[in-house]
Structures are given as C-alpha cells and as structure tokens.
C-alpha cells in the first residue's frame, strides 16, 4: 500500500515538473510574441496550465501555473511581472478541477478556460496599470490578451478531447 502511494506521488511530481517545463517553454520561447510597451507578450503556455489544472490536484496545478509562468517572465527579461504572474496564473488554475476520469468530463472544465481568460485579462490589466501608473495604457494590451486566451482555449479543448479519447489522464496517473 505504501509502495503504491509512493509511486502515485512520484508520478504526480514528474507530471508537475513536465507541465512546469512546458509552461515555461511555451511562454518564454515557443510562439513568444512581444506586444505593447510594458514588456507584455502573447504566448501559448496557458494551454499547459489548463491541461495541468485538469489533470493534477490543486497544489500541484498551482505550482505548475505560478512557477512555470514566473520562470518564463524571468527568462524573458520581464521580471517586473513576476509577483503579478504568481498570483494571476495560480488563480487561473483554480478555475479548473482535476476530479473525474476525463479532462473535459467535469462541466466545470468546459467553462474554466473562459473564467481563466477573464482572470488573466483583468489581472494583467490591473498589473499593467500599476506598473505604468496609467489606467488607459493597458487597454492597448487587451486585444493581444484576447488572442492569447482564445488561442489557448481552443487548443486546450482540442488537445483535451484527443487525450480524453485515449484515456490518457487515467493512464498518466
């Protein structure tokens, strides 16, 4: 019994590390498109935050979201965003649930990308307003934020559907 629990814990740690690395890579380097004047950028690391939050328990998913995205901010030379990213990305992960055998099985996960997108847009709007001292300037970043959210949500649904058809969540854990 203890051996099975240890294997399960090891799988969770390995999956969390893998998802953290994917969030980092897809945020900092792969399809990383700078926008606006405050160091903001479009990326698709959120896809892996969504997948992690649908697969892993909350503590692990929060770690993946906060640390993977914050490391990307650091590597991208956008360190001023790190305190905001830690909070915003963790809140985004809280929108999802890992309960159930499927990623898209819980109805909550069908609505979660939209809730996460709103959290991201509002959170980074406030963050940029605080960083720039201007409440109008962050409006210029909103269209890019919508593109990022929409792209991430669409790709999450496609990838999750494929993973659900293969019962990958059950096989991974």
N, C-alpha and C positions, 0 to 999 in steps of 0.2 A: 504494500500500500504506500509506504513512504517512497519507494523507488518510483512508482507511477507519478506521485506528486512532484518529485524532483524532476522527472522527465518533462512533465507538463510545464513546470516553472522554467526549465531550460528552453523549451520551445517558445514560450512567451518572451523570454529575454532575447532570444535570437531573432524572432519576428519583430520585436520592438526595435532592435538595432538595425535590421534590414529596412524597415519602414522609415526610421530616422535618417538613414543614409539616402534613401530615395527622395524623401522630402528635401533634404539638403541639396542633392544634385539637381533635382528638377526646379528648385527655387533659385539656386545660385548660378547654375551653369547651363542647363539644358533648356532652351527656349526662354532664356532670361532676356527680357526686353525693357531697357530703361525708359521711363516716361516721367514727365514733369520735372520741376526744378529742385525738389527736395530729396532726391535720391530714391524716389519710388520706382518700382518696376513691375511689369507683368510677368507672371510665371505660372507653371502648372504643378508646383509642389503640393498645392491643396488637394489634388486628386489622391495623393498618397496619405494625406491627413484624413481624408474621408474614408479611404479603404482601411486604414489602421483603426479608426474610431468605430468602424463597423465590424471589425474582427477582434480587436483586443479589449480587455477590460479597461474601465476608465483610467485608472492610474497609469497604465502603460500607454494608452492613447494620448493622454495629456502630455506625457513625457515626449512622445514622438512629435506631436504638434509643436509644442513650445521649444524644444531643444533643436529639432531639425531645422525649423524656420529661423530661429535665432542664430544658429551657426551660419546659415546662409546669409543673413544680414551682415554678420561679422566678416565673412569671406568676400562679400560684395562691396565692402567699404561703406556700408550703411549702418554703422554701429549705433547711431543715434536712435534707430528704430527698435533696437533690441528690447528695451523694457516694455514697449507697447506690443511688440510681437509676442513676447512671452505670455501676456495676458490674452490678447486677441485670439491667437491660434489655439490656446487651451480652451477658451470659451467656444470657439468653433467646433472643436472636438466633442464638447459636451452636448452638442445638438444631436449626436448620433447615439445609437445603442448597439452593443455587441451581443445582445440577447438574441436567441434564435439560431437556427441552423443555417440560415441564408443571410447574405449581406443585405439584400433588399426585402427579405421576408417581413421583418417588423415594419409596419406602416410608418413608424417614426422616421426610418431611414429614407423614405420616399420624400418626406418634407424637409429633412435635415439639411441637404445642400442649400436650399433656399434660405433657411434660417441662418446657416453658417455664412452665406453670402451677405446677408444683411448685417450680421455681426462684423464681418470683415469691412464692408463699405463704411458703416458708421464708426467702427473703431479706428480705422485708419484716417477717416475724415477728421475726427477729433484729434488724433495724434498729429496729423499734419498741421492742423490749426494751432496746436500747442507749440509745435516746432517752429512754425513760421511766424506766429503771432498775428495771423490773419485768418479770418473765418471765411473769406471769399476765395482765396487762392486754392484751397483743397478741392473746390468744385471742379477744377481742371483735371483732377485725377479720377473723378467719378466714372467717366466713360471707360477708362482703362480698367478700373476695378470691376465694372460690369462685364467687360470682355473676359477678364480673368475668371470671374465667378461663373459665367455662363459656360465657358470652355471647360472649366474644371468639373462643373456639374454634369455636363453632357458626357464627358469622358468617364466620369465616375459611374454613371448609370450603365454605360456600355461595358466597361471592364467588370463591374459588379455582376451584371447579367451573365457575362461569359463565365465568371468564377462560380456563380450560383449553379449554372448548368453542369459544371464539372464537380460540384460539391467540394470545392477547394477549401472553403472555410473549415469544414469538418475534417478534411484531410490534413490541413495545416496544424490544427490544434488537437 
